[in-house]
Amino acid sequence: MEISINPRINKRIQIALNVLKVLSGVLILIMAIYGYRNNLFTSQENLTHFIKRFGAWGPFILTVYIAIQVIIPVLPGSLMLVVSPLLFGAFRGFLYSYIGILIGSVLAFLLAKRYGQVVLSIFVNEKYRQIFDKYTSKKQFTINFALAILLPGFPDDYLTYLAGTTSMSLRTFLIIIVPCKIPGILLYSLGIPSLYKYISKHIF
């Protein structure tokens, strides 16, 4: 059953999300400036020391943020996927990112199942919703969804919400999302540290 939402409430939600997006951008900019001034991006030792200041909360905070940015797609999340392997190593960085993305994806899917088109109206503009509607009406949507999650370049978070508005079951969603998310995250976890070491050694 599709749930209607008051346009005024919808507008307030949009404003709140825009404010949250701006604040997140400002926070990331501040972190970038702080990192540059303290040589966090050119010294693995400095970067490791910085994150260790958070103690056991470091991995937890990172995982929770990655999950939240899936649920709220306007939040920047790619940066955290890049930072994670640099801070915790390839394996642990992959693990924290993978767990966060899986948790966020399941919650986003269930939210879409519960609230249907209301969720899409909040996070996706009318133009893209019309495009999405064409894809959901196709019989091969499940296959297309799996390929989109597996291959880079697609808006995975938005597609997760889209899948939740279809007849796709949570079981089918998990069968797709659990293995298909691995290659992209591995690319960050294995490729980024290697690139970081190369840049640190040959450029700085």
N, C-alpha and C positions, 0 to 999 in steps of 0.2 A: 504494500500500500504506500502510495506516494504521500509525503507529508508536506504541507504548504508552510511557508514561513513569511512572517510579516516583512514587507520590503524595508521598513524603517530599521527593523532589527538586523536584517541582512546588511544594510548599509553601515550600521554601527560595527558589525563584525568585520566588514571590509576595511573600515577605517582603523580598527584595532590591529588587524593583520598588517596593514601598511606601516603603522607606527612601529610594530614589532620588527618588521623587516628593516626599517631605517635604524632602529636601535641596535639590531644585530650587526648591521653593516658598520656602524660607528664603533661598536665593541671590537669587531674584527680589525678595523683600522688602527685602533688604539693598541691592540695586541701586536699588530704587525710593526708599529713604530717602536713599541717596547722591545720586541724581539730583535729588531735591527740595532737598536742602541745598546743592547746587552749581548750582542753577537750570538743570539740563539739560533740563527739561521746559517751561521758559518762555523759553529763549533758544536759538535755532537756532545761534547762534555758539558758545555754550558746548558744545552737543551735538556740533557738528561738530569742535570742538577736542578733545573727549574721545575720540571714535572715531579721530581721526587719530593719537592716541598709540599705537595698535596697528599703525600703518603698513599694510603690504600684507597683514598677517595678519587685519585686520578683516573684509573680505569673506569670506575663507576660513573663519574661525571661525564666522561667521554661517551660511554655506551648509552647513557640516558639521553644525552644531547642528540646523538645520531638517530635514536628512536623518535625523538620529538620532531626532528626536522623532516622525517618521513611523514608524520601525521600533519605537520604544518609545512607544506612544500615551499612556502615563500622564504623560509629560513635557509641560509646557505649551509649546505652539508658536505659538499665536495672537499672543502678545506679540511674538515675533520678526518675524512678518509685519507687525505694526504699526510696529515700530521700524525695520525695514529701509528703507522709503522715506524715513523721517525722517532717517536717517543718510546715505544714499547718493543720495537723489533718486528720483523716480518710476521712471525707466527702469532704472537700475542696481539699485534696490531690488527691482523686479519680477523682474529677471534673476536675482539671487542667490536670491530666494525660490523662483522657478520651478525653477531647476536643483536646489536642495536638495530640493524636494518630489518632483521626478521621480526623482532618485537614490534617495531614501528609499522611494518607492512601489514602484519596480522591485525593490529589495532585499527589501522586505516581501513582495511578491508571490512572489518566488522562494523565500523562506523558507517560506511557506505551501505552495508546491508541493512542497517537499522534506519538510516535517515534518507537513503536513496538519492534522488536528484537534488535534494536540499544541500548535500555536501558538495556536489559538483557546482552548484550555483554559487557557493562561497569561494571555492578555490579555482574554478575554471570559468573563463569568460564565455559568452554566448557563441562566439565563432567556433571555438574549439569544442564546445559541447555538441554543436551540430555535426562536426567532423567525427567525434566520438560515437554519436548515435548511429552513424552509418556503419561503423565497424562492429558495434554491438549487435546489429541486426543480421550480421553475416554468420552462417553456420560454422565457419572455420575460425571464429573469434578466439577460441581457446588456443589454437595453434599459433595464431598471429600474436596473441598476448605472450605466449611462451617465448617466441622468437624475439619479441620486443624487449622482454626482460633479459634475455640472454645476450643480445647484441648491444653494443654501446651506442649512445647518441639519442636514445629515446627517453621521454620524460617518465621514468619508472614510477615515481610517486603519484603522478596524476593517473597513470594507467592502473595503478592499484585501486584507487578510488573508483575508476571506471569499471573495473572487474567486479567490484562490490555491488554495483547497481545492476548487474546481470544475474542470470540464474546460476552462475558458477558457484559450486559448493566450496566450503572452507577446505575440505579435503583435497579437491582438485587444485585449489589455489596453493596449498602447501606443497603438493606434488610438483608444481611448477616453480614456485618461488625458492624452495629450499636448495635445489641443485643449480638453478639458472642464475642465482645471485653470486655464486662462487667465482666464476671466471673474472667478472668485473672487479670484485673486491681483491682478488689475487693480483690483478694487474696493479692496483694501487699498492698492495702490501709487499710485492716482490720488485716491481719496477721502480717505484718511487724511491726506496732506500738506495738502490743502485745508482739512480740518476743523481740523488743528493750527494752520494759519496764522490761521484765523478765531478760534479760541479765544484764541490768543496776542494777537491784535490787539484783541479786543472784551472779553475777560474779565480777562486779567492786566495 
